[in-house]
Amino acid sequence: MNYLISLVIFLVMATLIGGYAFFLVWALGGAGVPLGLVLFVSFLFVVLLLSLTVAFVARMREIKKEEQDDYRNY
């Protein structure tokens, strides 16, 4: 149960990366999407990826702290 949130974060990140790759192939493959829109979506992707990475690392630290607290209780 402790790793459920981490699994969800991983799945969301994988979906974002796949969706972004699909968008780049579609946008740069001749769809006529303006470069400004591609750069804006790229900026949003980087912000989402960084925020999810921070959330993942924070959750892993929280899990590690819970395990250390459990050892101290025995």
Buried (B, 14 or more C-beta within 10 A) or exposed (E): EEEEBBEEBEEBBEEBEEEBEEBBEEBEEEEEBEEEEBEEBBEEBEEBBEEBEEBBEEBBEEBEEEEEEEEEEE
